[in-house]
């Protein structure tokens, strides 16, 4: 299963659309918040594709949860914007929450800094920001779940 992971697009519809159009092979597109409106707009353009999203601290008036636990290809995946776990200061609360809910993967945003790591059985990925990155250019993530395992990659928007 190939999952395209985006976050923090902050009204940059063009980059969200660019990523979705670059990956028609994706089984699922996930947005981790602060871009709910443009993600919904892309969903309206490509309604035949699968989408999941959570809200961020800048998705004002949203009824969408800021975190969710989903099961995909047999793996538990915690998706969150991250602000309620104080990820700008430390990943310890996020890692604890992921382990409590027995997640195999945790996907988070909010920091605008791309990050991927493996920590004691837990895959962790922040795809960075599609709009206002704090390091380098705009980025997104690719999460592949296969019979051989899990792979995370950070990709620059081109």
Backbone as a printed PyTorch tensor [residue, N CA C, xyz], in Angstrom:
tensor([[[  0.8480,  -1.1750,   0.0000],
         [  0.0000,   0.0000,   0.0000],
         [  0.8930,   1.2370,   0.0000]],

        [[  0.6020,   2.1590,  -0.8930],
         [  1.3410,   3.4230,  -0.9640],
         [  0.4520,   4.5530,  -0.4610]],

        [[  0.9700,   5.2800,   0.5310],
         [  0.2400,   6.3870,   1.1410],
         [  1.0640,   7.6580,   0.9660]],

        [[  0.4310,   8.6820,   0.4130],
         [  1.0650,   9.9900,   0.2730],
         [  0.6360,  10.8230,   1.4750]],

        [[  1.6150,  11.3930,   2.1810],
         [  1.3550,  12.1100,   3.4290],
         [  1.7550,  13.5740,   3.2690]],

        [[  0.7950,  14.4610,   3.5420],
         [  1.0190,  15.9040,   3.4210],
         [  0.6440,  16.5850,   4.7240]],

        [[  1.1870,  17.7870,   4.9200],
         [  0.8320,  18.5590,   6.1000],
         [  1.1260,  20.0280,   5.8680]],

        [[  0.4910,  20.8450,   6.6600],
         [  0.8040,  22.2730,   6.7570],
         [  0.9160,  22.9600,   5.4020]],

        [[ -0.1320,  22.8130,   4.6080],
         [ -0.1500,  23.4690,   3.2910],
         [ -0.6420,  24.9070,   3.3760]],

        [[ -1.3260,  25.2660,   4.4470],
         [ -1.7130,  26.6620,   4.7140],
         [ -2.1980,  27.3990,   3.4700]],

        [[ -3.2260,  26.8560,   2.8420],
         [ -3.9040,  27.4510,   1.6780],
         [ -3.1130,  27.3660,   0.3730]],

        [[ -2.0320,  26.6100,   0.3590],
         [ -1.2670,  26.4490,  -0.8790],
         [ -1.8820,  25.2970,  -1.6810]],

        [[ -2.9960,  25.6000,  -2.3260],
         [ -3.7180,  24.6080,  -3.1170],
         [ -2.8350,  24.0380,  -4.2210]],

        [[ -2.0240,  24.8750,  -4.8450],
         [ -1.2080,  24.4410,  -5.9760],
         [ -0.2820,  23.2820,  -5.5940]],

        [[  0.3750,  23.3640,  -4.4360],
         [  1.2880,  22.2870,  -4.0540],
         [  0.5470,  21.0090,  -3.6680]],

        [[ -0.6170,  21.1430,  -3.0360],
         [ -1.4120,  19.9510,  -2.7230],
         [ -1.8200,  19.2630,  -4.0220]],

        [[ -2.3170,  20.0340,  -4.9590],
         [ -2.7250,  19.4810,  -6.2560],
         [ -1.5360,  18.8580,  -6.9840]],

        [[ -0.4030,  19.5280,  -6.9590],
         [  0.8080,  19.0250,  -7.6240],
         [  1.1910,  17.6410,  -7.0840]],

        [[  1.1490,  17.4840,  -5.7650],
         [  1.5180,  16.2000,  -5.1560],
         [  0.5090,  15.1090,  -5.5230]],

        [[ -0.7720,  15.4130,  -5.4330],
         [ -1.8000,  14.4200,  -5.7660],
         [ -1.6920,  14.0130,  -7.2340]],

        [[ -1.4820,  14.9760,  -8.1140],
         [ -1.3690,  14.6520,  -9.5450],
         [ -0.0870,  13.9010,  -9.8710]],

        [[  0.9610,  14.0980,  -9.0880],
         [  2.2240,  13.3950,  -9.3260],
         [  2.1400,  11.9230,  -8.9100]],

        [[  1.1740,  11.5980,  -8.0470],
         [  1.0860,  10.2350,  -7.5060],
         [ -0.2930,   9.6150,  -7.7140]],

        [[ -0.6830,   9.4030,  -8.9780],
         [ -1.9840,   8.7560,  -9.2130],
         [ -1.9930,   7.2980,  -8.7510]],

        [[ -0.8120,   6.7170,  -8.5510],
         [ -0.7100,   5.3170,  -8.1240],
         [ -1.0100,   5.1350,  -6.6370]],

        [[ -1.0920,   6.2190,  -5.8870],
         [ -1.2780,   6.1250,  -4.4350],
         [ -2.6100,   5.4580,  -4.0940]],

        [[ -2.5720,   4.6640,  -3.0510],
         [ -3.7890,   4.0230,  -2.5510],
         [ -4.5640,   4.9430,  -1.6130]],

        [[ -3.8550,   5.9140,  -1.0330],
         [ -4.4670,   6.8070,  -0.0530],
         [ -3.6430,   8.0850,   0.0520]],

        [[ -4.3450,   9.2010,   0.2620],
         [ -3.7070,  10.4970,   0.5160],
         [ -4.1270,  10.9300,   1.9140]],

        [[ -3.1420,  11.2770,   2.7380],
         [ -3.4170,  11.7360,   4.1010],
         [ -2.9090,  13.1590,   4.2490]],

        [[ -3.7200,  14.0120,   4.8650],
         [ -3.2820,  15.3710,   5.2140],
         [ -3.3420,  15.4920,   6.7310]],

        [[ -2.2520,  15.9970,   7.3150],
         [ -2.1030,  16.0390,   8.7640],
         [ -2.4680,  17.3810,   9.3820]],

        [[ -3.2400,  18.1810,   8.6730],
         [ -3.7670,  19.4040,   9.2640],
         [ -3.1170,  20.6760,   8.7750]],

        [[ -3.8020,  21.7790,   9.0570],
         [ -3.4530,  23.1110,   8.5640],
         [ -3.4510,  23.1220,   7.0410]],

        [[ -4.5650,  22.6550,   6.4980],
         [ -4.7540,  22.6150,   5.0590],
         [ -6.0270,  21.8940,   4.6840]],

        [[ -6.9500,  21.8530,   5.6110],
         [ -8.1790,  21.0900,   5.3970],
         [ -8.9600,  21.5860,   4.1810]],

        [[ -9.0370,  22.8860,   4.0100],
         [ -9.8440,  23.4360,   2.9080],
         [ -9.2780,  23.0370,   1.5450]],

        [[ -7.9880,  23.2290,   1.3290],
         [ -7.4280,  22.8880,   0.0150],
         [ -7.4190,  21.3780,  -0.2140]],

        [[ -7.3080,  20.5950,   0.8530],
         [ -7.3620,  19.1450,   0.7110],
         [ -8.7640,  18.7140,   0.2770]],

        [[ -9.7830,  19.3330,   0.8400],
         [-11.1560,  19.0500,   0.4100],
         [-11.3750,  19.4800,  -1.0380]],

        [[-10.7650,  20.5990,  -1.4520],
         [-10.8850,  21.0550,  -2.8420],
         [-10.2780,  20.0440,  -3.8120]],

        [[ -9.1290,  19.4690,  -3.4510],
         [ -8.5060,  18.4460,  -4.2970],
         [ -9.3790,  17.1950,  -4.3290]],

        [[ -9.9720,  16.8570,  -3.2040],
         [-10.8700,  15.7020,  -3.1610],
         [-12.0500,  15.9030,  -4.1080]],

        [[-12.5370,  17.1190,  -4.2310],
         [-13.6320,  17.4000,  -5.1620],
         [-13.1940,  17.2420,  -6.6160]],

        [[-11.9120,  17.5240,  -6.9100],
         [-11.3890,  17.3440,  -8.2730],
         [-11.1660,  15.8720,  -8.6110]],

        [[-10.7620,  15.0900,  -7.6240],
         [-10.4700,  13.6640,  -7.8120],
         [-11.2770,  12.8420,  -6.8040]],

        [[-12.5950,  12.7790,  -6.9640],
         [-13.4420,  12.1050,  -5.9690],
         [-13.2970,  10.5860,  -5.9420]],

        [[-12.6520,  10.0110,  -6.9470],
         [-12.5020,   8.5580,  -7.0110],
         [-11.3210,   8.0510,  -6.1830]],

        [[-10.5530,   8.9550,  -5.5820],
         [ -9.3950,   8.5480,  -4.7870],
         [ -9.7540,   8.5540,  -3.3030]],

        [[ -8.9370,   7.8610,  -2.4970],
         [ -9.1820,   7.7730,  -1.0470],
         [ -8.4000,   8.8500,  -0.3060]],

        [[ -9.0690,   9.4810,   0.6530],
         [ -8.4680,  10.5630,   1.4290],
         [ -8.7890,  10.3920,   2.9140]],

        [[ -7.8350,  10.7540,   3.7500],
         [ -8.0340,  10.8750,   5.1960],
         [ -7.3700,  12.1660,   5.6350]],

        [[ -7.9480,  12.8200,   6.6320],
         [ -7.2740,  14.0010,   7.1590],
         [ -7.6910,  14.2440,   8.5920]],

        [[ -6.8380,  14.9840,   9.2750],
         [ -7.1200,  15.4900,  10.6120],
         [ -6.9730,  17.0050,  10.5530]],

        [[ -7.5240,  17.6700,  11.5420],
         [ -7.4400,  19.1310,  11.5490],
         [ -6.1960,  19.5840,  12.3060]],

        [[ -5.7450,  20.7780,  11.9490],
         [ -4.6170,  21.3890,  12.6380],
         [ -5.0620,  22.5910,  13.4430]],

        [[ -4.1180,  23.2010,  14.1200],
         [ -4.4410,  24.3540,  14.9570],
         [ -4.8570,  25.5750,  14.1460]],

        [[ -4.6090,  25.5810,  12.8380],
         [ -5.0260,  26.7020,  11.9800],
         [ -6.2400,  26.3680,  11.1150]],

        [[ -6.8360,  25.2140,  11.3030],
         [ -8.0660,  24.8500,  10.5830],
         [ -9.2660,  25.3160,  11.4090]],

        [[ -9.4180,  26.6270,  11.4780],
         [-10.4190,  27.2500,  12.3400],
         [-11.8320,  26.8090,  11.9690]],

        [[-12.6260,  26.4920,  12.9760],
         [-14.0130,  26.1090,  12.7660],
         [-14.2110,  24.6830,  12.2780]],

        [[-13.1530,  23.8990,  12.2370],
         [-13.2510,  22.5260,  11.7330],
         [-13.9390,  21.6130,  12.7430]],

        [[-14.7410,  20.6860,  12.2270],
         [-15.3540,  19.6530,  13.0630],
         [-14.5370,  18.3600,  13.0440]],

        [[-13.4330,  18.3650,  12.3090],
         [-12.5990,  17.1760,  12.1630],
         [-11.6960,  17.0170,  13.3810]],

        [[-11.4540,  15.7750,  13.7950],
         [-10.5610,  15.4950,  14.9210],
         [ -9.1300,  15.9030,  14.5780]],

        [[ -8.3390,  16.2130,  15.6030],
         [ -6.9310,  16.5410,  15.3790],
         [ -6.0500,  15.2970,  15.4180]],

        [[ -6.6080,  14.1530,  15.8130],
         [ -5.8860,  12.8740,  15.8280],
         [ -6.8570,  11.7450,  15.5230]],

        [[ -6.3140,  10.6680,  14.9580],
         [ -7.1350,   9.4910,  14.6870],
         [ -6.2200,   8.2760,  14.6110]],

        [[ -6.7440,   7.1370,  14.9880],
         [ -6.0240,   5.8760,  14.8550],
         [ -6.7330,   5.0720,  13.7810]],

        [[ -5.9900,   4.7090,  12.7340],
         [ -6.5720,   3.9580,  11.6240],
         [ -5.7690,   2.6760,  11.4070]],

        [[ -6.4250,   1.6780,  10.8640],
         [ -5.7510,   0.4180,  10.5260],
         [ -5.6790,   0.3320,   9.0130]],

        [[ -4.4650,   0.2540,   8.4850],
         [ -4.2310,   0.1870,   7.0450],
         [ -3.2480,  -0.9320,   6.7590]],

        [[ -3.6080,  -1.8110,   5.8550],
         [ -2.7600,  -2.9620,   5.5140],
         [ -2.2930,  -3.7050,   6.7650]],

        [[ -3.1840,  -3.8270,   7.7290],
         [ -2.8730,  -4.5710,   8.9390],
         [ -2.0210,  -3.8370,   9.9540]],

        [[ -1.7090,  -2.5780,   9.7170],
         [ -0.8710,  -1.7840,  10.6270],
         [ -1.7070,  -0.6900,  11.2840]],

        [[ -1.4660,  -0.4750,  12.5760],
         [ -2.1130,   0.6240,  13.2900],
         [ -1.3190,   1.9020,  13.0540]],

        [[ -2.0050,   2.9230,  12.5640],
         [ -1.3400,   4.1800,  12.2300],
         [ -2.0350,   5.3120,  12.9730]],

        [[ -1.2630,   6.0050,  13.8080],
         [ -1.7600,   7.1840,  14.5020],
         [ -1.4750,   8.3860,  13.6170]],

        [[ -2.5290,   9.0950,  13.2170],
         [ -2.3550,  10.3070,  12.4200],
         [ -2.7960,  11.4900,  13.2740]],

        [[ -1.9670,  12.5230,  13.3080],
         [ -2.2460,  13.6730,  14.1530],
         [ -1.5720,  14.9120,  13.5910]],

        [[ -2.1460,  16.0580,  13.8980],
         [ -1.4310,  17.2840,  13.5500],
         [ -0.2190,  17.4150,  14.4660]],

        [[ -0.4060,  17.1100,  15.7260],
         [  0.7230,  17.0850,  16.6540],
         [  0.7300,  18.1790,  17.7000]],

        [[ -0.0270,  19.2400,  17.4840],
         [  0.0240,  20.3580,  18.4300],
         [ -0.4560,  19.9680,  19.8250]],

        [[ -1.3820,  19.0280,  19.9270],
         [ -1.8710,  18.6100,  21.2420],
         [ -0.8690,  17.7080,  21.9670]],

        [[  0.1760,  17.2790,  21.2620],
         [  1.2510,  16.4880,  21.8670],
         [  2.5230,  17.3200,  22.0490]],

        [[  2.4420,  18.6090,  21.7950],
         [  3.5660,  19.5420,  21.9910],
         [  4.8170,  19.1270,  21.2140]],

        [[  4.6170,  18.7330,  19.9640],
         [  5.7190,  18.1960,  19.1580],
         [  6.7810,  19.2370,  18.8070]],

        [[  6.4800,  20.5090,  18.9710],
         [  7.5110,  21.5240,  18.7170],
         [  8.5900,  21.4990,  19.7950]],

        [[  8.2800,  20.8940,  20.9410],
         [  9.2290,  20.8540,  22.0540],
         [  9.9010,  19.4960,  22.2070]],

        [[  9.1400,  18.4300,  21.9530],
         [  9.6540,  17.0720,  22.1460],
         [  8.6800,  16.0800,  21.5110]],

        [[  9.1860,  14.9280,  21.1430],
         [  8.3230,  13.8730,  20.6100],
         [  7.9210,  12.8600,  21.6850]],

        [[  8.3080,  13.0840,  22.9260],
         [  8.0730,  12.0780,  23.9710],
         [  6.5870,  11.8150,  24.2140]],

        [[  5.7440,  12.8540,  24.2860],
         [  4.3060,  12.6280,  24.4950],
         [  3.6790,  11.9080,  23.3030]],

        [[  4.1140,  12.2650,  22.1100],
         [  3.5940,  11.6220,  20.9010],
         [  3.9840,  10.1470,  20.8660]],

        [[  5.2350,   9.8490,  21.1650],
         [  5.6900,   8.4590,  21.1750],
         [  4.9530,   7.6420,  22.2310]],

        [[  4.7400,   8.2320,  23.3960],
         [  4.0020,   7.5380,  24.4540],
         [  2.5800,   7.2350,  24.0070]],

        [[  1.9090,   8.2290,  23.4300],
         [  0.5350,   8.0320,  22.9480],
         [  0.4830,   6.9450,  21.8770]],

        [[  1.4590,   6.9480,  20.9770],
         [  1.5010,   5.9410,  19.9100],
         [  1.6730,   4.5400,  20.4950]],

        [[  2.5160,   4.4260,  21.4930],
         [  2.7350,   3.1070,  22.1000],
         [  1.5180,   2.6490,  22.9030]],

        [[  0.8500,   3.5760,  23.5720],
         [ -0.3550,   3.2270,  24.3370],
         [ -1.4300,   2.6550,  23.4150]],

        [[ -1.5830,   3.2450,  22.2300],
         [ -2.6090,   2.7380,  21.3030],
         [ -2.0560,   1.6610,  20.3660]],

        [[ -0.8520,   1.1860,  20.6560],
         [ -0.2210,   0.0910,  19.9050],
         [ -0.0480,   0.4000,  18.4220]],

        [[  0.3290,   1.6420,  18.1450],
         [  0.5680,   2.0470,  16.7580],
         [  1.8820,   1.4570,  16.2550]],

        [[  1.8880,   1.1120,  14.9870],
         [  3.1160,   0.7140,  14.3060],
         [  3.7860,   1.9180,  13.6600]],

        [[  2.9490,   2.9070,  13.3080],
         [  3.4100,   4.1170,  12.6160],
         [  2.7120,   5.3110,  13.2470]],

        [[  3.4440,   6.4070,  13.4010],
         [  2.8190,   7.6690,  13.7980],
         [  3.2160,   8.7300,  12.7750]],

        [[  2.2030,   9.4400,  12.2750],
         [  2.3910,  10.5120,  11.3020],
         [  1.9370,  11.8070,  11.9580]],

        [[  2.7980,  12.8280,  11.9300],
         [  2.4570,  14.0950,  12.5690],
         [  2.9750,  15.2600,  11.7400]],

        [[  2.4480,  16.4360,  12.0050],
         [  2.8660,  17.6560,  11.3170],
         [  3.2010,  18.7390,  12.3210]],

        [[  2.7420,  19.9540,  12.0630],
         [  2.7970,  21.1140,  12.9480],
         [  4.1480,  21.8260,  12.9930]],

        [[  5.2520,  21.1020,  12.9470],
         [  6.5630,  21.7430,  13.1230],
         [  7.1010,  22.3790,  11.8470]],

        [[  6.5680,  21.9840,  10.6980],
         [  7.0460,  22.4390,   9.3870],
         [  8.4740,  21.9700,   9.1150]],

        [[  8.9120,  20.9340,   9.8140],
         [ 10.2450,  20.3540,   9.6290],
         [ 10.0680,  18.8710,   9.3090]],

        [[ 10.5500,  18.4530,   8.1480],
         [ 10.4610,  17.0460,   7.7570],
         [ 11.3350,  16.1980,   8.6810]],

        [[ 10.8120,  15.0270,   9.0360],
         [ 11.5260,  14.1670,   9.9780],
         [ 11.0320,  12.7350,   9.7960]],

        [[ 11.9560,  11.7990,   9.8230],
         [ 11.5800,  10.3890,   9.8200],
         [ 12.5750,   9.6250,  10.6840]],

        [[ 12.0600,   8.6930,  11.4660],
         [ 12.9270,   7.8750,  12.3160],
         [ 12.2230,   6.5640,  12.6530]],

        [[ 13.0180,   5.6360,  13.1500],
         [ 12.5050,   4.3670,  13.6500],
         [ 12.9530,   4.2700,  15.0960]],

        [[ 12.0210,   4.0520,  16.0090],
         [ 12.3440,   4.0450,  17.4330],
         [ 11.6740,   2.8470,  18.1050]],

        [[ 12.4330,   1.7970,  18.2860],
         [ 11.9510,   0.6420,  19.0330],
         [ 10.6400,   0.0580,  18.5530]],

        [[ 10.5290,  -0.1840,  17.2580],
         [  9.3210,  -0.7740,  16.6970],
         [  8.3050,   0.2270,  16.1950]],

        [[  8.5910,   1.5160,  16.3470],
         [  7.6640,   2.5690,  15.9390],
         [  8.2830,   3.4030,  14.8170]],

        [[  7.5920,   3.4480,  13.6750],
         [  8.0000,   4.3180,  12.5760],
         [  7.3580,   5.6810,  12.8010]],

        [[  8.1630,   6.7310,  12.6930],
         [  7.7030,   8.0940,  12.9620],
         [  8.0210,   8.9430,  11.7430]],

        [[  7.0180,   9.6900,  11.2570],
         [  7.2780,  10.5630,  10.1120],
         [  6.4980,  11.8620,  10.2240]],

        [[  7.2120,  12.9530,   9.9780],
         [  6.6160,  14.2680,   9.7640],
         [  6.9800,  14.6300,   8.3300]],

        [[  5.9930,  14.8290,   7.4490],
         [  6.3090,  15.1100,   6.0450],
         [  6.8180,  16.5240,   5.7870]],

        [[  6.8740,  17.3590,   6.8250],
         [  7.2800,  18.7480,   6.6340],
         [  6.0900,  19.5840,   6.2090]],

        [[  6.3630,  20.6670,   5.5160],
         [  5.3050,  21.5930,   5.1070],
         [  5.2760,  21.7510,   3.5970]],

        [[  4.0630,  21.7940,   3.0510],
         [  3.8910,  22.0540,   1.6170],
         [  3.9200,  23.5410,   1.3060]],

        [[  3.9360,  24.3760,   2.3300],
         [  3.7860,  25.8020,   2.0880],
         [  4.8790,  26.6550,   2.7170]],

        [[  5.1590,  26.4240,   3.9880],
         [  6.0840,  27.2900,   4.7180],
         [  7.1030,  26.4160,   5.4520]],

        [[  7.9880,  25.7410,   4.7220],
         [  8.9450,  24.8610,   5.3860],
         [  9.9530,  25.6620,   6.2140]],

        [[ 10.3850,  25.0790,   7.3180],
         [ 11.3750,  25.7400,   8.1660],
         [ 12.7970,  25.3330,   7.7880]],

        [[ 12.9250,  24.2960,   6.9640],
         [ 14.2420,  23.8570,   6.4870],
         [ 14.0910,  23.4200,   5.0410]],

        [[ 14.7830,  24.0720,   4.1230],
         [ 14.7460,  23.6780,   2.7170],
         [ 13.4450,  24.0310,   2.0380]],

        [[ 13.1380,  23.2890,   0.9650],
         [ 11.9400,  23.5420,   0.1750],
         [ 10.7380,  22.7810,   0.6980]],

        [[  9.5770,  22.9890,   0.0640],
         [  8.3590,  22.2770,   0.4600],
         [  8.5190,  20.7640,   0.2810]],

        [[  7.9960,  20.0060,   1.2480],
         [  8.1530,  18.5520,   1.2230],
         [  6.8430,  17.8450,   1.5700]],

        [[  6.8140,  16.5570,   1.2330],
         [  5.7270,  15.6560,   1.6150],
         [  6.3550,  14.2950,   1.8730]],

        [[  5.5560,  13.3500,   2.3360],
         [  6.0870,  12.0360,   2.6530],
         [  5.4220,  10.9320,   1.8550]],

        [[  6.1380,   9.8410,   1.7180],
         [  5.5910,   8.6180,   1.1320],
         [  5.7730,   7.5120,   2.1640]],

        [[  4.6730,   6.8450,   2.4670],
         [  4.6840,   5.7140,   3.3820],
         [  4.2750,   4.4840,   2.5830]],

        [[  5.1890,   3.5310,   2.4720],
         [  4.9010,   2.2750,   1.7780],
         [  4.7880,   1.1570,   2.8070]],

        [[  3.6920,   0.4170,   2.7380],
         [  3.4870,  -0.7480,   3.5970],
         [  3.3580,  -1.9550,   2.6780]],

        [[  4.3240,  -2.8630,   2.7670],
         [  4.3350,  -4.0470,   1.9100],
         [  4.4910,  -5.2920,   2.7810]],

        [[  4.4800,  -6.4370,   2.1430],
         [  4.6880,  -7.6880,   2.8780],
         [  6.1040,  -7.7660,   3.4420]],

        [[  7.0280,  -6.9770,   2.8770],
         [  8.4000,  -6.9670,   3.3740],
         [  8.6200,  -5.9750,   4.5050]],

        [[  7.6560,  -5.0780,   4.7490],
         [  7.8220,  -4.1360,   5.8450],
         [  7.2830,  -2.7530,   5.5290]],

        [[  7.7730,  -1.7930,   6.2910],
         [  7.3360,  -0.4010,   6.2090],
         [  8.5190,   0.4540,   5.7920]],

        [[  8.2650,   1.4060,   4.8890],
         [  9.3120,   2.3290,   4.4690],
         [  8.7430,   3.7410,   4.4480]],

        [[  9.5030,   4.6840,   4.9940],
         [  9.1160,   6.0940,   4.9680],
         [ 10.1390,   6.8760,   4.1630]],

        [[  9.6530,   7.8360,   3.3870],
         [ 10.5350,   8.6960,   2.5960],
         [  9.9990,  10.1170,   2.6100]],

        [[ 10.9110,  11.0690,   2.6210],
         [ 10.5740,  12.4850,   2.4890],
         [ 10.9630,  12.9070,   1.0750]],

        [[ 10.0660,  13.6320,   0.3990],
         [ 10.2750,  14.0270,  -0.9950],
         [ 10.0540,  15.5310,  -1.1250]],

        [[ 10.9390,  16.2000,  -1.8590],
         [ 10.7310,  17.6240,  -2.1480],
         [  9.7180,  17.7790,  -3.2670]],

        [[  8.8650,  18.7820,  -3.1330],
         [  7.8800,  19.0790,  -4.1730],
         [  8.6250,  19.5900,  -5.3920]],

        [[  8.3030,  19.0370,  -6.5640],
         [  8.9710,  19.4980,  -7.7950],
         [  7.9370,  19.8850,  -8.8250]]])
